[in-house]
Amino acid sequence: MMKKYLLAIVLISLGATCLFIHGATSKMDGTGLLIEPYFFLVPISYLLFFSGIGISLFGFITSRLKKQ
């Protein structure tokens, strides 16, 4: 059972890690300018997170349909 959702867990974890890295490296300049060196991680993290949710929902629905 756990092996079925391993890919979804990995994708969601990578998405959360990308958001953490983005948040940890954002800084304010002396003039009040926001410096975000890893801004590209935001859309990547959303993609990974929602892909993991989609894969887990697909696995859940297919397992329910096989039981019937």
PDB file of N, CA, C, O and CB in Angstrom:
ATOM      1  N   MET A   1       0.831  -1.199   0.000  1.00  0.00           N
ATOM      2  CA  MET A   1       0.000   0.000   0.000  1.00  0.00           C
ATOM      3  C   MET A   1       0.871   1.258   0.000  1.00  0.00           C
ATOM      4  O   MET A   1       0.615   2.197  -0.754  1.00  0.00           O
ATOM      5  CB  MET A   1      -0.943   0.001   1.218  1.00  0.00           C
ATOM      6  N   MET A   2       1.888   1.272   0.838  1.00  0.00           N
ATOM      7  CA  MET A   2       2.746   2.443   0.935  1.00  0.00           C
ATOM      8  C   MET A   2       3.580   2.616  -0.334  1.00  0.00           C
ATOM      9  O   MET A   2       3.898   3.738  -0.728  1.00  0.00           O
ATOM     10  CB  MET A   2       3.660   2.333   2.159  1.00  0.00           C
ATOM     11  N   LYS A   3       3.928   1.500  -0.967  1.00  0.00           N
ATOM     12  CA  LYS A   3       4.739   1.572  -2.173  1.00  0.00           C
ATOM     13  C   LYS A   3       3.983   2.265  -3.305  1.00  0.00           C
ATOM     14  O   LYS A   3       4.593   2.895  -4.169  1.00  0.00           O
ATOM     15  CB  LYS A   3       5.168   0.173  -2.604  1.00  0.00           C
ATOM     16  N   LYS A   4       2.675   2.149  -3.300  1.00  0.00           N
ATOM     17  CA  LYS A   4       1.847   2.763  -4.338  1.00  0.00           C
ATOM     18  C   LYS A   4       1.916   4.288  -4.267  1.00  0.00           C
ATOM     19  O   LYS A   4       1.885   4.954  -5.302  1.00  0.00           O
ATOM     20  CB  LYS A   4       0.390   2.294  -4.205  1.00  0.00           C
ATOM     21  N   TYR A   5       2.007   4.836  -3.090  1.00  0.00           N
ATOM     22  CA  TYR A   5       1.984   6.290  -2.908  1.00  0.00           C
ATOM     23  C   TYR A   5       3.375   6.889  -2.716  1.00  0.00           C
ATOM     24  O   TYR A   5       3.495   8.060  -2.354  1.00  0.00           O
ATOM     25  CB  TYR A   5       1.120   6.642  -1.722  1.00  0.00           C
ATOM     26  N   LEU A   6       4.416   6.112  -2.951  1.00  0.00           N
ATOM     27  CA  LEU A   6       5.776   6.592  -2.731  1.00  0.00           C
ATOM     28  C   LEU A   6       6.118   7.763  -3.653  1.00  0.00           C
ATOM     29  O   LEU A   6       6.721   8.741  -3.209  1.00  0.00           O
ATOM     30  CB  LEU A   6       6.772   5.456  -2.939  1.00  0.00           C
ATOM     31  N   LEU A   7       5.745   7.676  -4.919  1.00  0.00           N
ATOM     32  CA  LEU A   7       6.027   8.764  -5.858  1.00  0.00           C
ATOM     33  C   LEU A   7       5.312  10.047  -5.444  1.00  0.00           C
ATOM     34  O   LEU A   7       5.886  11.133  -5.526  1.00  0.00           O
ATOM     35  CB  LEU A   7       5.609   8.364  -7.281  1.00  0.00           C
ATOM     36  N   ALA A   8       4.076   9.929  -5.005  1.00  0.00           N
ATOM     37  CA  ALA A   8       3.321  11.108  -4.571  1.00  0.00           C
ATOM     38  C   ALA A   8       3.967  11.746  -3.345  1.00  0.00           C
ATOM     39  O   ALA A   8       4.058  12.970  -3.258  1.00  0.00           O
ATOM     40  CB  ALA A   8       1.860  10.730  -4.264  1.00  0.00           C
ATOM     41  N   ILE A   9       4.411  10.931  -2.408  1.00  0.00           N
ATOM     42  CA  ILE A   9       5.058  11.455  -1.201  1.00  0.00           C
ATOM     43  C   ILE A   9       6.357  12.165  -1.555  1.00  0.00           C
ATOM     44  O   ILE A   9       6.657  13.223  -1.003  1.00  0.00           O
ATOM     45  CB  ILE A   9       5.331  10.321  -0.195  1.00  0.00           C
ATOM     46  N   VAL A  10       7.127  11.592  -2.470  1.00  0.00           N
ATOM     47  CA  VAL A  10       8.390  12.205  -2.882  1.00  0.00           C
ATOM     48  C   VAL A  10       8.137  13.542  -3.581  1.00  0.00           C
ATOM     49  O   VAL A  10       8.840  14.518  -3.318  1.00  0.00           O
ATOM     50  CB  VAL A  10       9.173  11.255  -3.812  1.00  0.00           C
ATOM     51  N   LEU A  11       7.148  13.595  -4.462  1.00  0.00           N
ATOM     52  CA  LEU A  11       6.853  14.845  -5.175  1.00  0.00           C
ATOM     53  C   LEU A  11       6.375  15.941  -4.230  1.00  0.00           C
ATOM     54  O   LEU A  11       6.790  17.093  -4.359  1.00  0.00           O
ATOM     55  CB  LEU A  11       5.800  14.600  -6.251  1.00  0.00           C
ATOM     56  N   ILE A  12       5.519  15.600  -3.297  1.00  0.00           N
ATOM     57  CA  ILE A  12       5.034  16.597  -2.334  1.00  0.00           C
ATOM     58  C   ILE A  12       6.178  17.072  -1.442  1.00  0.00           C
ATOM     59  O   ILE A  12       6.260  18.257  -1.121  1.00  0.00           O
ATOM     60  CB  ILE A  12       3.889  16.012  -1.471  1.00  0.00           C
ATOM     61  N   SER A  13       7.054  16.164  -1.045  1.00  0.00           N
ATOM     62  CA  SER A  13       8.203  16.546  -0.216  1.00  0.00           C
ATOM     63  C   SER A  13       9.159  17.458  -0.977  1.00  0.00           C
ATOM     64  O   SER A  13       9.674  18.424  -0.414  1.00  0.00           O
ATOM     65  CB  SER A  13       8.948  15.300   0.270  1.00  0.00           C
ATOM     66  N   LEU A  14       9.399  17.160  -2.245  1.00  0.00           N
ATOM     67  CA  LEU A  14      10.264  18.025  -3.050  1.00  0.00           C
ATOM     68  C   LEU A  14       9.645  19.408  -3.244  1.00  0.00           C
ATOM     69  O   LEU A  14      10.355  20.414  -3.236  1.00  0.00           O
ATOM     70  CB  LEU A  14      10.539  17.381  -4.412  1.00  0.00           C
ATOM     71  N   GLY A  15       8.336  19.458  -3.418  1.00  0.00           N
ATOM     72  CA  GLY A  15       7.660  20.750  -3.537  1.00  0.00           C
ATOM     73  C   GLY A  15       7.788  21.579  -2.274  1.00  0.00           C
ATOM     74  O   GLY A  15       8.033  22.784  -2.338  1.00  0.00           O
ATOM     75  N   ALA A  16       7.623  20.937  -1.126  1.00  0.00           N
ATOM     76  CA  ALA A  16       7.773  21.652   0.144  1.00  0.00           C
ATOM     77  C   ALA A  16       9.216  22.099   0.350  1.00  0.00           C
ATOM     78  O   ALA A  16       9.459  23.178   0.890  1.00  0.00           O
ATOM     79  CB  ALA A  16       7.323  20.766   1.316  1.00  0.00           C
ATOM     80  N   THR A  17      10.170  21.281  -0.072  1.00  0.00           N
ATOM     81  CA  THR A  17      11.580  21.645   0.047  1.00  0.00           C
ATOM     82  C   THR A  17      11.912  22.846  -0.833  1.00  0.00           C
ATOM     83  O   THR A  17      12.656  23.734  -0.415  1.00  0.00           O
ATOM     84  CB  THR A  17      12.472  20.456  -0.327  1.00  0.00           C
ATOM     85  N   CYS A  18      11.371  22.878  -2.034  1.00  0.00           N
ATOM     86  CA  CYS A  18      11.597  24.027  -2.920  1.00  0.00           C
ATOM     87  C   CYS A  18      11.051  25.314  -2.306  1.00  0.00           C
ATOM     88  O   CYS A  18      11.704  26.355  -2.373  1.00  0.00           O
ATOM     89  CB  CYS A  18      10.946  23.784  -4.289  1.00  0.00           C
ATOM     90  N   LEU A  19       9.871  25.252  -1.713  1.00  0.00           N
ATOM     91  CA  LEU A  19       9.312  26.443  -1.065  1.00  0.00           C
ATOM     92  C   LEU A  19      10.148  26.873   0.137  1.00  0.00           C
ATOM     93  O   LEU A  19      10.316  28.068   0.380  1.00  0.00           O
ATOM     94  CB  LEU A  19       7.870  26.180  -0.626  1.00  0.00           C
ATOM     95  N   PHE A  20      10.670  25.909   0.887  1.00  0.00           N
ATOM     96  CA  PHE A  20      11.515  26.234   2.035  1.00  0.00           C
ATOM     97  C   PHE A  20      12.808  26.909   1.579  1.00  0.00           C
ATOM     98  O   PHE A  20      13.236  27.898   2.173  1.00  0.00           O
ATOM     99  CB  PHE A  20      11.834  24.965   2.847  1.00  0.00           C
ATOM    100  N   ILE A  21      13.431  26.377   0.524  1.00  0.00           N
ATOM    101  CA  ILE A  21      14.673  26.970   0.015  1.00  0.00           C
ATOM    102  C   ILE A  21      14.417  28.389  -0.489  1.00  0.00           C
ATOM    103  O   ILE A  21      15.225  29.285  -0.247  1.00  0.00           O
ATOM    104  CB  ILE A  21      15.270  26.099  -1.118  1.00  0.00           C
ATOM    105  N   HIS A  22      13.315  28.598  -1.177  1.00  0.00           N
ATOM    106  CA  HIS A  22      12.986  29.941  -1.668  1.00  0.00           C
ATOM    107  C   HIS A  22      12.790  30.911  -0.512  1.00  0.00           C
ATOM    108  O   HIS A  22      13.283  32.038  -0.550  1.00  0.00           O
ATOM    109  CB  HIS A  22      11.723  29.901  -2.541  1.00  0.00           C
ATOM    110  N   GLY A  23      12.078  30.476   0.504  1.00  0.00           N
ATOM    111  CA  GLY A  23      11.825  31.353   1.646  1.00  0.00           C
ATOM    112  C   GLY A  23      13.064  31.635   2.469  1.00  0.00           C
ATOM    113  O   GLY A  23      13.194  32.714   3.047  1.00  0.00           O
ATOM    114  N   ALA A  24      13.977  30.675   2.528  1.00  0.00           N
ATOM    115  CA  ALA A  24      15.179  30.849   3.343  1.00  0.00           C
ATOM    116  C   ALA A  24      16.203  31.759   2.682  1.00  0.00           C
ATOM    117  O   ALA A  24      17.039  32.345   3.370  1.00  0.00           O
ATOM    118  CB  ALA A  24      15.806  29.508   3.630  1.00  0.00           C
ATOM    119  N   THR A  25      16.153  31.887   1.362  1.00  0.00           N
ATOM    120  CA  THR A  25      17.174  32.677   0.678  1.00  0.00           C
ATOM    121  C   THR A  25      16.704  34.070   0.276  1.00  0.00           C
ATOM    122  O   THR A  25      17.504  34.847  -0.244  1.00  0.00           O
ATOM    123  CB  THR A  25      17.638  31.948  -0.538  1.00  0.00           C
ATOM    124  N   SER A  26      15.454  34.410   0.495  1.00  0.00           N
ATOM    125  CA  SER A  26      14.960  35.752   0.156  1.00  0.00           C
ATOM    126  C   SER A  26      15.455  36.751   1.194  1.00  0.00           C
ATOM    127  O   SER A  26      15.406  36.494   2.397  1.00  0.00           O
ATOM    128  CB  SER A  26      13.402  35.773   0.077  1.00  0.00           C
ATOM    129  N   LYS A  27      15.933  37.898   0.707  1.00  0.00           N
ATOM    130  CA  LYS A  27      16.498  38.914   1.600  1.00  0.00           C
ATOM    131  C   LYS A  27      16.004  40.295   1.191  1.00  0.00           C
ATOM    132  O   LYS A  27      15.578  40.509   0.056  1.00  0.00           O
ATOM    133  CB  LYS A  27      18.047  38.867   1.581  1.00  0.00           C
ATOM    134  N   MET A  28      16.069  41.224   2.134  1.00  0.00           N
ATOM    135  CA  MET A  28      15.753  42.625   1.863  1.00  0.00           C
ATOM    136  C   MET A  28      17.056  43.401   1.705  1.00  0.00           C
ATOM    137  O   MET A  28      17.980  43.258   2.507  1.00  0.00           O
ATOM    138  CB  MET A  28      14.874  43.237   3.002  1.00  0.00           C
ATOM    139  N   ASP A  29      17.116  44.211   0.676  1.00  0.00           N
ATOM    140  CA  ASP A  29      18.256  45.073   0.428  1.00  0.00           C
ATOM    141  C   ASP A  29      18.200  46.273   1.377  1.00  0.00           C
ATOM    142  O   ASP A  29      17.181  46.499   2.030  1.00  0.00           O
ATOM    143  CB  ASP A  29      18.284  45.537  -1.052  1.00  0.00           C
ATOM    144  N   GLY A  30      19.262  47.022   1.454  1.00  0.00           N
ATOM    145  CA  GLY A  30      19.298  48.201   2.303  1.00  0.00           C
ATOM    146  C   GLY A  30      18.311  49.277   1.874  1.00  0.00           C
ATOM    147  O   GLY A  30      17.880  50.087   2.695  1.00  0.00           O
ATOM    148  N   THR A  31      17.955  49.293   0.609  1.00  0.00           N
ATOM    149  CA  THR A  31      17.010  50.286   0.097  1.00  0.00           C
ATOM    150  C   THR A  31      15.571  49.792   0.137  1.00  0.00           C
ATOM    151  O   THR A  31      14.666  50.495  -0.313  1.00  0.00           O
ATOM    152  CB  THR A  31      17.374  50.666  -1.319  1.00  0.00           C
ATOM    153  N   GLY A  32      15.351  48.610   0.663  1.00  0.00           N
ATOM    154  CA  GLY A  32      14.001  48.061   0.751  1.00  0.00           C
ATOM    155  C   GLY A  32      13.617  47.191  -0.431  1.00  0.00           C
ATOM    156  O   GLY A  32      12.454  46.814  -0.569  1.00  0.00           O
ATOM    157  N   LEU A  33      14.574  46.869  -1.281  1.00  0.00           N
ATOM    158  CA  LEU A  33      14.324  46.034  -2.453  1.00  0.00           C
ATOM    159  C   LEU A  33      14.406  44.563  -2.053  1.00  0.00           C
ATOM    160  O   LEU A  33      15.338  44.156  -1.358  1.00  0.00           O
ATOM    161  CB  LEU A  33      15.338  46.353  -3.591  1.00  0.00           C
ATOM    162  N   LEU A  34      13.446  43.779  -2.486  1.00  0.00           N
ATOM    163  CA  LEU A  34      13.417  42.358  -2.167  1.00  0.00           C
ATOM    164  C   LEU A  34      14.296  41.597  -3.152  1.00  0.00           C
ATOM    165  O   LEU A  34      14.101  41.688  -4.364  1.00  0.00           O
ATOM    166  CB  LEU A  34      11.968  41.816  -2.194  1.00  0.00           C
ATOM    167  N   ILE A  35      15.266  40.845  -2.628  1.00  0.00           N
ATOM    168  CA  ILE A  35      16.179  40.047  -3.442  1.00  0.00           C
ATOM    169  C   ILE A  35      15.753  38.589  -3.323  1.00  0.00           C
ATOM    170  O   ILE A  35      15.788  38.010  -2.237  1.00  0.00           O
ATOM    171  CB  ILE A  35      17.675  40.244  -2.996  1.00  0.00           C
ATOM    172  N   GLU A  36      15.350  37.998  -4.452  1.00  0.00           N
ATOM    173  CA  GLU A  36      14.925  36.601  -4.478  1.00  0.00           C
ATOM    174  C   GLU A  36      15.764  35.848  -5.512  1.00  0.00           C
ATOM    175  O   GLU A  36      15.399  35.800  -6.687  1.00  0.00           O
ATOM    176  CB  GLU A  36      13.400  36.484  -4.804  1.00  0.00           C
ATOM    177  N   PRO A  37      16.881  35.262  -5.085  1.00  0.00           N
ATOM    178  CA  PRO A  37      17.746  34.599  -6.066  1.00  0.00           C
ATOM    179  C   PRO A  37      17.145  33.314  -6.641  1.00  0.00           C
ATOM    180  O   PRO A  37      17.496  32.921  -7.753  1.00  0.00           O
ATOM    181  CB  PRO A  37      19.076  34.284  -5.433  1.00  0.00           C
ATOM    182  N   TYR A  38      16.265  32.664  -5.920  1.00  0.00           N
ATOM    183  CA  TYR A  38      15.686  31.399  -6.389  1.00  0.00           C
ATOM    184  C   TYR A  38      14.183  31.523  -6.602  1.00  0.00           C
ATOM    185  O   TYR A  38      13.416  30.682  -6.133  1.00  0.00           O
ATOM    186  CB  TYR A  38      15.980  30.274  -5.390  1.00  0.00           C
ATOM    187  N   PHE A  39      13.760  32.570  -7.307  1.00  0.00           N
ATOM    188  CA  PHE A  39      12.340  32.775  -7.547  1.00  0.00           C
ATOM    189  C   PHE A  39      11.747  31.677  -8.422  1.00  0.00           C
ATOM    190  O   PHE A  39      10.556  31.380  -8.323  1.00  0.00           O
ATOM    191  CB  PHE A  39      12.111  34.127  -8.191  1.00  0.00           C
ATOM    192  N   PHE A  40      12.567  31.074  -9.274  1.00  0.00           N
ATOM    193  CA  PHE A  40      12.076  30.025 -10.166  1.00  0.00           C
ATOM    194  C   PHE A  40      11.605  28.785  -9.406  1.00  0.00           C
ATOM    195  O   PHE A  40      10.925  27.934  -9.979  1.00  0.00           O
ATOM    196  CB  PHE A  40      13.162  29.637 -11.151  1.00  0.00           C
ATOM    197  N   LEU A  41      11.955  28.672  -8.131  1.00  0.00           N
ATOM    198  CA  LEU A  41      11.524  27.517  -7.348  1.00  0.00           C
ATOM    199  C   LEU A  41      10.047  27.579  -6.974  1.00  0.00           C
ATOM    200  O   LEU A  41       9.458  26.550  -6.642  1.00  0.00           O
ATOM    201  CB  LEU A  41      12.357  27.407  -6.094  1.00  0.00           C
ATOM    202  N   VAL A  42       9.441  28.746  -7.021  1.00  0.00           N
ATOM    203  CA  VAL A  42       8.023  28.871  -6.658  1.00  0.00           C
ATOM    204  C   VAL A  42       7.128  28.115  -7.640  1.00  0.00           C
ATOM    205  O   VAL A  42       6.337  27.284  -7.193  1.00  0.00           O
ATOM    206  CB  VAL A  42       7.614  30.352  -6.612  1.00  0.00           C
ATOM    207  N   PRO A  43       7.207  28.357  -8.958  1.00  0.00           N
ATOM    208  CA  PRO A  43       6.346  27.571  -9.855  1.00  0.00           C
ATOM    209  C   PRO A  43       6.715  26.098  -9.897  1.00  0.00           C
ATOM    210  O   PRO A  43       5.844  25.247 -10.079  1.00  0.00           O
ATOM    211  CB  PRO A  43       6.407  28.136 -11.249  1.00  0.00           C
ATOM    212  N   ILE A  44       7.998  25.785  -9.732  1.00  0.00           N
ATOM    213  CA  ILE A  44       8.410  24.376  -9.704  1.00  0.00           C
ATOM    214  C   ILE A  44       7.812  23.682  -8.492  1.00  0.00           C
ATOM    215  O   ILE A  44       7.368  22.537  -8.586  1.00  0.00           O
ATOM    216  CB  ILE A  44       9.951  24.251  -9.686  1.00  0.00           C
ATOM    217  N   SER A  45       7.797  24.370  -7.350  1.00  0.00           N
ATOM    218  CA  SER A  45       7.238  23.749  -6.144  1.00  0.00           C
ATOM    219  C   SER A  45       5.738  23.525  -6.286  1.00  0.00           C
ATOM    220  O   SER A  45       5.221  22.497  -5.849  1.00  0.00           O
ATOM    221  CB  SER A  45       7.523  24.618  -4.914  1.00  0.00           C
ATOM    222  N   TYR A  46       5.031  24.486  -6.896  1.00  0.00           N
ATOM    223  CA  TYR A  46       3.595  24.286  -7.132  1.00  0.00           C
ATOM    224  C   TYR A  46       3.348  23.114  -8.072  1.00  0.00           C
ATOM    225  O   TYR A  46       2.433  22.321  -7.850  1.00  0.00           O
ATOM    226  CB  TYR A  46       2.965  25.560  -7.709  1.00  0.00           C
ATOM    227  N   LEU A  47       4.150  23.001  -9.111  1.00  0.00           N
ATOM    228  CA  LEU A  47       4.011  21.897 -10.056  1.00  0.00           C
ATOM    229  C   LEU A  47       4.244  20.555  -9.368  1.00  0.00           C
ATOM    230  O   LEU A  47       3.479  19.612  -9.570  1.00  0.00           O
ATOM    231  CB  LEU A  47       4.988  22.068 -11.224  1.00  0.00           C
ATOM    232  N   LEU A  48       5.292  20.468  -8.559  1.00  0.00           N
ATOM    233  CA  LEU A  48       5.585  19.221  -7.851  1.00  0.00           C
ATOM    234  C   LEU A  48       4.492  18.885  -6.843  1.00  0.00           C
ATOM    235  O   LEU A  48       4.066  17.735  -6.735  1.00  0.00           O
ATOM    236  CB  LEU A  48       6.936  19.317  -7.144  1.00  0.00           C
ATOM    237  N   PHE A  49       4.049  19.888  -6.113  1.00  0.00           N
ATOM    238  CA  PHE A  49       3.037  19.672  -5.084  1.00  0.00           C
ATOM    239  C   PHE A  49       1.726  19.179  -5.685  1.00  0.00           C
ATOM    240  O   PHE A  49       1.160  18.193  -5.213  1.00  0.00           O
ATOM    241  CB  PHE A  49       2.799  20.954  -4.301  1.00  0.00           C
ATOM    242  N   PHE A  50       1.242  19.857  -6.720  1.00  0.00           N
ATOM    243  CA  PHE A  50      -0.031  19.459  -7.321  1.00  0.00           C
ATOM    244  C   PHE A  50       0.083  18.168  -8.118  1.00  0.00           C
ATOM    245  O   PHE A  50      -0.898  17.436  -8.242  1.00  0.00           O
ATOM    246  CB  PHE A  50      -0.549  20.561  -8.216  1.00  0.00           C
ATOM    247  N   SER A  51       1.261  17.874  -8.660  1.00  0.00           N
ATOM    248  CA  SER A  51       1.463  16.579  -9.318  1.00  0.00           C
ATOM    249  C   SER A  51       1.380  15.451  -8.301  1.00  0.00           C
ATOM    250  O   SER A  51       0.789  14.406  -8.576  1.00  0.00           O
ATOM    251  CB  SER A  51       2.823  16.541 -10.046  1.00  0.00           C
ATOM    252  N   GLY A  52       1.961  15.653  -7.142  1.00  0.00           N
ATOM    253  CA  GLY A  52       1.880  14.645  -6.088  1.00  0.00           C
ATOM    254  C   GLY A  52       0.460  14.421  -5.611  1.00  0.00           C
ATOM    255  O   GLY A  52       0.055  13.284  -5.371  1.00  0.00           O
ATOM    256  N   ILE A  53      -0.295  15.491  -5.474  1.00  0.00           N
ATOM    257  CA  ILE A  53      -1.702  15.356  -5.074  1.00  0.00           C
ATOM    258  C   ILE A  53      -2.494  14.639  -6.162  1.00  0.00           C
ATOM    259  O   ILE A  53      -3.326  13.783  -5.860  1.00  0.00           O
ATOM    260  CB  ILE A  53      -2.325  16.742  -4.785  1.00  0.00           C
ATOM    261  N   GLY A  54      -2.242  14.981  -7.421  1.00  0.00           N
ATOM    262  CA  GLY A  54      -2.944  14.329  -8.524  1.00  0.00           C
ATOM    263  C   GLY A  54      -2.639  12.847  -8.612  1.00  0.00           C
ATOM    264  O   GLY A  54      -3.540  12.043  -8.849  1.00  0.00           O
ATOM    265  N   ILE A  55      -1.385  12.475  -8.426  1.00  0.00           N
ATOM    266  CA  ILE A  55      -1.003  11.063  -8.475  1.00  0.00           C
ATOM    267  C   ILE A  55      -1.628  10.298  -7.318  1.00  0.00           C
ATOM    268  O   ILE A  55      -2.086   9.169  -7.497  1.00  0.00           O
ATOM    269  CB  ILE A  55       0.526  10.913  -8.443  1.00  0.00           C
ATOM    270  N   SER A  56      -1.653  10.900  -6.136  1.00  0.00           N
ATOM    271  CA  SER A  56      -2.258  10.202  -4.995  1.00  0.00           C
ATOM    272  C   SER A  56      -3.766  10.054  -5.174  1.00  0.00           C
ATOM    273  O   SER A  56      -4.327   9.018  -4.815  1.00  0.00           O
ATOM    274  CB  SER A  56      -1.957  10.952  -3.690  1.00  0.00           C
ATOM    275  N   LEU A  57      -4.426  11.063  -5.718  1.00  0.00           N
ATOM    276  CA  LEU A  57      -5.868  10.946  -5.988  1.00  0.00           C
ATOM    277  C   LEU A  57      -6.154   9.896  -7.054  1.00  0.00           C
ATOM    278  O   LEU A  57      -7.115   9.136  -6.937  1.00  0.00           O
ATOM    279  CB  LEU A  57      -6.440  12.298  -6.427  1.00  0.00           C
ATOM    280  N   PHE A  58      -5.330   9.850  -8.085  1.00  0.00           N
ATOM    281  CA  PHE A  58      -5.500   8.851  -9.136  1.00  0.00           C
ATOM    282  C   PHE A  58      -5.324   7.440  -8.570  1.00  0.00           C
ATOM    283  O   PHE A  58      -6.097   6.538  -8.892  1.00  0.00           O
ATOM    284  CB  PHE A  58      -4.498   9.098 -10.281  1.00  0.00           C
ATOM    285  N   GLY A  59      -4.311   7.254  -7.730  1.00  0.00           N
ATOM    286  CA  GLY A  59      -4.107   5.944  -7.111  1.00  0.00           C
ATOM    287  C   GLY A  59      -5.240   5.563  -6.181  1.00  0.00           C
ATOM    288  O   GLY A  59      -5.642   4.401  -6.135  1.00  0.00           O
ATOM    289  N   PHE A  60      -5.755   6.523  -5.446  1.00  0.00           N
ATOM    290  CA  PHE A  60      -6.868   6.252  -4.534  1.00  0.00           C
ATOM    291  C   PHE A  60      -8.128   5.873  -5.302  1.00  0.00           C
ATOM    292  O   PHE A  60      -8.827   4.930  -4.931  1.00  0.00           O
ATOM    293  CB  PHE A  60      -7.141   7.469  -3.648  1.00  0.00           C
ATOM    294  N   ILE A  61      -8.415   6.606  -6.368  1.00  0.00           N
ATOM    295  CA  ILE A  61      -9.628   6.330  -7.151  1.00  0.00           C
ATOM    296  C   ILE A  61      -9.524   4.982  -7.851  1.00  0.00           C
ATOM    297  O   ILE A  61     -10.493   4.223  -7.874  1.00  0.00           O
ATOM    298  CB  ILE A  61      -9.871   7.444  -8.186  1.00  0.00           C
ATOM    299  N   THR A  62      -8.362   4.675  -8.424  1.00  0.00           N
ATOM    300  CA  THR A  62      -8.224   3.384  -9.102  1.00  0.00           C
ATOM    301  C   THR A  62      -8.282   2.220  -8.129  1.00  0.00           C
ATOM    302  O   THR A  62      -8.794   1.156  -8.477  1.00  0.00           O
ATOM    303  CB  THR A  62      -6.921   3.336  -9.877  1.00  0.00           C
ATOM    304  N   SER A  63      -7.771   2.395  -6.915  1.00  0.00           N
ATOM    305  CA  SER A  63      -7.862   1.307  -5.936  1.00  0.00           C
ATOM    306  C   SER A  63      -9.305   1.107  -5.477  1.00  0.00           C
ATOM    307  O   SER A  63      -9.717  -0.022  -5.210  1.00  0.00           O
ATOM    308  CB  SER A  63      -6.956   1.595  -4.723  1.00  0.00           C
ATOM    309  N   ARG A  64     -10.073   2.185  -5.384  1.00  0.00           N
ATOM    310  CA  ARG A  64     -11.493   2.067  -5.014  1.00  0.00           C
ATOM    311  C   ARG A  64     -12.296   1.394  -6.123  1.00  0.00           C
ATOM    312  O   ARG A  64     -13.205   0.611  -5.847  1.00  0.00           O
ATOM    313  CB  ARG A  64     -12.087   3.454  -4.706  1.00  0.00           C
ATOM    314  N   LEU A  65     -11.963   1.696  -7.369  1.00  0.00           N
ATOM    315  CA  LEU A  65     -12.689   1.097  -8.485  1.00  0.00           C
ATOM    316  C   LEU A  65     -12.369  -0.393  -8.632  1.00  0.00           C
ATOM    317  O   LEU A  65     -13.225  -1.169  -9.056  1.00  0.00           O
ATOM    318  CB  LEU A  65     -12.357   1.832  -9.780  1.00  0.00           C
ATOM    319  N   LYS A  66     -11.147  -0.796  -8.287  1.00  0.00           N
ATOM    320  CA  LYS A  66     -10.778  -2.211  -8.379  1.00  0.00           C
ATOM    321  C   LYS A  66     -11.475  -3.043  -7.309  1.00  0.00           C
ATOM    322  O   LYS A  66     -11.724  -4.230  -7.519  1.00  0.00           O
ATOM    323  CB  LYS A  66      -9.265  -2.372  -8.256  1.00  0.00           C
ATOM    324  N   LYS A  67     -11.790  -2.442  -6.172  1.00  0.00           N
ATOM    325  CA  LYS A  67     -12.470  -3.171  -5.096  1.00  0.00           C
ATOM    326  C   LYS A  67     -13.917  -3.469  -5.445  1.00  0.00           C
ATOM    327  O   LYS A  67     -14.497  -4.415  -4.913  1.00  0.00           O
ATOM    328  CB  LYS A  67     -12.410  -2.378  -3.800  1.00  0.00           C
ATOM    329  N   GLN A  68     -14.502  -2.689  -6.318  1.00  0.00           N
ATOM    330  CA  GLN A  68     -15.923  -2.881  -6.655  1.00  0.00           C
ATOM    331  C   GLN A  68     -16.127  -3.954  -7.674  1.00  0.00           C
ATOM    332  O   GLN A  68     -17.263  -4.232  -8.059  1.00  0.00           O
ATOM    333  CB  GLN A  68     -16.523  -1.605  -7.162  1.00  0.00           C
TER     334      GLN A  68
END
